[in-house]
Amino acid sequence: EDKGKKPLRVVVIFTVKKIVIKPPKPVPFRVENKSSTTATFAWKIGTHKLDNTQISSLKFEIMQQLPQINMDKQVIVQCNPMADSSEKYVVKLSGLQPETKYQFVIRSVLFHENENKYSDSSEPQEFNTSKYVAMKANQIPATISPPTDLQVIALYPDKVILAWNHATDDVYNNYDYEYYIEESDYYGGEIVAATEDQHFLELHNLTPSTQYTFVCKAKYYDPQRKLSDQYYRNNNIISSP
């Protein structure tokens, strides 16, 4: 053994590859319904590796490409809707101009590591709004189809998230709805929540370990209209202890 030689030192050099999280691209982005002043968009999200918490915190930005508008990044809607049982997201956009060509794209946004991460934009959706036809009071049906499938999406000791399907009829594409939630056990039939043209809501201030029965009613967005007698009921919901 040569005691004069220094021992051989092996140096291992490696790099740590940072895992980049990118939110999933909304696919397919499409227009489900449109009228003279509204458009209903629907989409799902593509393949992803996000956990449930990240998915629930996803936001979506709908951007208008036509007609061009003077807004930062042309984002006209930023939302955090809940997906339905088929994992589909639905948002209705109001305030459009009649007989106008529109083009929209959508992207998802995830706040991660103290900054927003953006997905690629969807394929553009282009359509023309229809001619505006004012509906007279006597043209609006006195009764409407009730909302259906009122469901409990999440239940906590002090709150509940409810979802239902939109009421549908012959004038659905041309008229907006209001939805009212009544509670017939604890509140004795009082209206406890209302929402315009949405199919879900979060109801707060429940009492733990208490039975509730929720009823979802709809009416046309018209101050002269009363609530429909038709409804969808979800019985015997008991809040968590």
N, C-alpha and C positions, 0 to 999 in steps of 0.2 A: 504494500500500500504506500502510495506516495503521499506522505504527510504534508508536503509542500503545496499540494493542490487544494484550492478552495472547493467546498462542496457545490455541486451543481444545483442551481436554483431554477425552478420552473415557475414562470409567471403566466397565469391564465387571464386573458383579457376577454371580457364579454360585455355585451350591452343589454340593457333591460328595455324590452319593447313595450311601450306604453299602449294600453288597450284604449282605443278610441271608440267611444260610444256615439252612435249616430241614430237619431230617431227614425222609425220606419216611414217609408213613403206611403202616402194615402193612395190606395188603389182598390178598385177603379173609382175615380171621381166622376160622378155623373149628375145630370139634372133629372130628378124624378117627376117634378111637376113645375109648371110655370103659368103665369097669368100676365095681365097687363102691367102689374106693379110688383110681383113677387116671383121668387124662384126657390124651389126646395132642392137642396143638394144632399146627396148621400154618398158615403164612402166607407171602406174598411181600411185596415192597415196591413201592410205587407209583412213578409218574414222579418222577425226581429229576435233579439236576445235580451229584451228588457224584462225586469221582474214586474210583479203586479202593481207595486207601489209606483214604479216609473210609468207604467201604462196608464194608471188612473190620473197621473199628474200631467199627461200629455196635453198640450194645447195645439190648436190648429189655426192657421192664418189663411184666410181666403183673400186672394189678391185679384184686383180687377185690371185686366189688360186692355179691354175695349168696353166703352169709349175710354180714352186715356183720361186720368184724373190727376190733379195736382196734390198728391199726398205722398208721404214718405213711404217708399217701397210699394205704394199702391195697395197697402193692406186696408181693407174696408171692414173686415170682421176678424176678431181674435176670440176664440171660444174654447171651452173645455166641456163639451157635451158628454153625456153618458151613452155608451153603446147599448143597443137592445139585445135581446136574447140570441140573435144571430150575429152579434158582434159588429153590427152596422151602426154608423153614426149618421144622424139626420139633423140638418139645420135649415131653417127657412129664412130667406133674406127678403126684407121688405124695402119699399122706397125706390123701386126701379121706375124708369120712365117707359111709358107705353110706346109700342112700335119702334123699338130701339134694339140694335144688335149689341149683345154683350159677350164678353169672353172672360172667363175666370180660371184661375189655377189655385191649388191648395198645397200647403206643406205642413208638416208637423214640427212642433217645437218642444224640446226637452231642456229644462234647466238642470245642468249638471256641471259639477266642479266650478260653481260660481259664475257660470256663463250659459247663455242660450246656445243649444245645439240645434241645427236645422236639417231637415231632410231635403232630398231633392224635390223639386216641384212636380206635381202631377201633370198628366197630359191636359192641355187646355180644353175647356168645355165652352162651346160657342152656341148661342141660340138667339132668337128674336122674341121679344115680348109681344104680346098680342095687343090689339086695339082696345082701348078702355071703353067699357060699356057700363054706365052707371046703373046699379040695380035699385029699382023702386021698392018701397016697403012692401007693396002687395005682391012683389015677385019673390020675396024671401019666404020659404015654407014655414008654416007655423010650428011644425015639429021636425026634428032632425034625428038621424040615427045616433044612438048613444056611443060614447067611447067604449072600448072593449078591453078585456084582459088587464084589468087593474091588478098590479103585482107589487109585492114588497121586494125591492132590490137589495136593501140593507136595513137592518133593524138594530138599534142601540137602546140603552136605557132611557135616553132623553130625546131621541129623534128617530125618524124613519125616512127612507128614500122610496118614493112611490113612482111607478111608471105605468103607462097605459098606451093603447093604440089610439090614433086620431079618429075622431068621428069622420065618416065619409058619406057623401051623398052627391047628387047631381051638380051642386054648385060649389063643391069643395075647392076646386081650383081657382075660384073667383071670389072666395069670401073667407074671412078669418074667423077663428073661433076663440072663445074664452072657455077655460076649464075651471071648475070649482070643486073643491074637495069638502065634503060634509063628513061629520063624525057623529054617529048615532048612539053611542054608548056613553062615553065619558062626558061629551059636550052636548048630548041630547038633540042632535040634528043640526047644530050650528055649522055655518061655513067656517072652516078653520084655515083655508088657504085657497089661493086663486093664481092662475097663470095665463098669459095670453099666447096662444099658438105654440105651446110647447107640449111635450108628451111625458114630462117627468117633473118632479119637484122634491125638495127636501123640507120636511116639516119638523120644526124644533119644539122644545118645551113639553115633551111628553113626560108623564109620570112613570117611574120605573115600576115594573111588575103590575101593569094595568092593562085591562082588555080594551081594545079599540075596534070599531067597525067603521071603515072608511067607504065613502060613496063618491064616485066621480061623475059629475054632470057637465054638460056642455051647452053653450048657447052661441048664437051668432054674435059677432062683435057689433052690437047695436044697442044703444041705451034704452030703446023702447021694448027690447025683447026680454022676456022672463026666462028663467032657467027651464030647460026641457024637463018634462016629467020622467023621461027615460034616463036611465043611469046604469052604471056598472058598479056592483057592490063587492067588496072583499071582506068577508066575515072573520070575526074572532082573531084579530091580531093582538098578541099579548107582548108588550114591550119587555125588554130584557130586565132582569133584576139589577 
